[in-house]
Amino acid sequence: MMKPWALALLLCSWLHVAAAQDVEPSDMVRGGLQVVQMIDQNKTGELWDGAAAGAKTHVNRADFIAQIAKVRTPLGGALQRTWVAINRQVVGNGDAELAGQYVSVEYETRFAGKAPGTAHELVSFHLDNDGVWRFSGYVLR
C-alpha cells in the first residue's frame, strides 16, 4: 500500500507549489488523469490516504471507497476520456479546512457499461496550508 505522503508526492510532484493564478493547467489535467486512473484501478483507498485534510474530515475512508465503487462499478472500464474544462475557485468558509483555493478538472468519459453517451468526471484539488495541491474530491455525473 502506498504511504499517504508518497501519494501526495506522486500527485503533487509536478503540481507547482504556487498561488492558484500560477497553476499550470496542463499539470492539473495530468494530475486529474492520475486520480481517475487510480479510481479505474480500484486504488481509491490509496487516493483517500493522500487527500486533503478537509476532504478526509467530511467522509471517512471506508465510506469514500464504498461511494466510489457504487457509482463506478456499474459503468465498467473507461474506454475514452477527454478533459473538457478546468475551473479555479476560492472558497471562503467558516470551516478553515475547506476554505481556500481549489482547481477542478472535468473529463468527458465513455464507459464500457454506459450506452449510449458519456459521463462527466470532476476531479478537485485543494491548495493545503503547506502549499501542496492535494486531491479533494471526485464527482461522477
VEXNUKOL-530680 format. One record per residue (C-alpha): residue number from 1; y, x, z; residue in one letter. Coordinates in steps of 0.02 Angstrom, whole numbers. Last residue first. Example, Ala and Ser with C-alpha at 12.3 -4.5 7.8 and 13.67 -1.06 7.14 Angstrom:
! residues 2
  num       v       u       w  residu
    2     -53     684     357       s
    1    -225     615     390       a
This chain:
! residues 141
  num       v       u       w  residu
  141     648   -1117    -667       r
  140     573    -970    -571       l
  139     678    -893    -432       v
  138     661    -719    -360       y
  137     767    -646    -221       g
  136     843    -501    -127       s
  135     781    -339    -207       f
  134     883    -194    -143       r
  133    1039    -104    -203       w
  132    1075      42     -86       v
  131    1247      74      -9       g
  130    1185      83     171       d
  129    1262     -88     205       n
  128    1149    -168      75       d
  127    1203    -207    -103       l
  126    1096    -360    -139       h
  125     983    -382    -291       f
  124     931    -544    -374       s
  123     794    -584    -500       v
  122     803    -747    -598       l
  121     654    -799    -703       e
  120     679    -932    -836       h
  119     531   -1023    -911       a
  118     486   -1040   -1093       t
  117     428   -1169   -1214       g
  116     271   -1262   -1260       p
  115     156   -1226   -1176       a
  114     153   -1140   -1010       k
  113     -13   -1057    -973       g
  112      12    -898   -1074       a
  111     191    -875   -1011       f
  110     350    -857   -1115       r
  109     492    -783   -1015       t
  108     680    -797   -1026       e
  107     747    -670    -904       y
  106     897    -684    -787       e
  105     968    -535    -694       v
  104    1064    -560    -533       s
  103    1186    -439    -451       v
  102    1244    -471    -274       y
  101    1385    -405    -166       q
  100    1409    -453      14       g
   99    1367    -584     143       a
   98    1183    -620     175       l
   97    1155    -504     324       e
   96    1327    -544     396       a
   95    1289    -731     405       d
   94    1459    -818     413       g
   93    1464    -799     225       n
   92    1574    -721      94       g
   91    1465    -695     -58       v
   90    1522    -580    -197       v
   89    1441    -615    -364       q
   88    1385    -520    -516       r
   87    1287    -600    -658       n
   86    1173    -529    -791       i
   85    1107    -641    -928       a
   84     972    -663   -1061       v
   83     838    -535   -1023       w
   82     686    -556   -1134       t
   81     506    -577   -1078       r
   80     355    -609   -1187       q
   79     174    -648   -1149       l
   78     184    -661    -960       a
   77      14    -700    -886       g
   76     -39    -869    -822       g
   75      83   -1009    -783       l
   74     -22   -1091    -647       p
   73     -19    -930    -543       t
   72     170    -910    -544       r
   71     238   -1055    -442       v
   70     110   -1058    -302       k
   69      85    -869    -302       a
   68     271    -841    -274       i
   67     277    -965    -130       q
   66     120    -893     -48       a
   65     183    -713     -55       i
   64     353    -763      14       f
   63     272    -869     151       d
   62     162    -725     206       a
   61     307    -601     209       r
   60     427    -709     308       n
   59     572    -801     228       v
   58     754    -804     283       h
   57     759    -644     387       t
   56     674    -546     248       k
   55     807    -591     120       a
   54     945    -531     235       g
   53     856    -366     265       a
   52     850    -325      79       a
   51     676    -313       6       a
   50     560    -162      12       g
   49     417    -247     105       d
   48     444    -407       4       w
   47     402    -314    -156       l
   46     249    -237     -76       e
   45     190    -411     -28       g
   44     228    -474    -203       t
   43     114    -346    -283       k
   42      17    -478    -380       n
   41      28    -376    -542       q
   40     143    -502    -629       d
   39     251    -502    -470       i
   38     264    -313    -481       m
   37     309    -334    -665       q
   36     443    -458    -616       v
   35     521    -331    -497       v
   34     510    -184    -617       q
   33     591    -291    -750       l
   32     733    -331    -632       g
   31     761    -147    -602       g
   30     765    -112    -789       r
   29     892    -253    -814       v
   28     994    -185    -667       m
   27     996     -11    -742       d
   26    1051     -83    -910       s
   25    1196    -171    -823       p
   24    1267      -9    -749       e
   23    1348     -56    -585       v
   22    1525      12    -561       d
   21    1606    -158    -530       q
   20    1473    -189    -398       a
   19    1529     -40    -296       a
   18    1417     110    -306       a
   17    1245     177    -267       v
   16    1178     197    -442       h
   15    1021      98    -474       l
   14     903     227    -549       w
   13     821     272    -385       s
   12     846      95    -322       c
   11     683       8    -362       l
   10     574     160    -331       l
    9     675     218    -181       l
    8     669      45    -104       a
    7     483      40    -141       l
    6     460     208     -55       a
    5     557     148      97       w
    4     446      -5     111       p
    3     286     101     103       k
    2     172      64     -45       m
    1       0       0       0       m
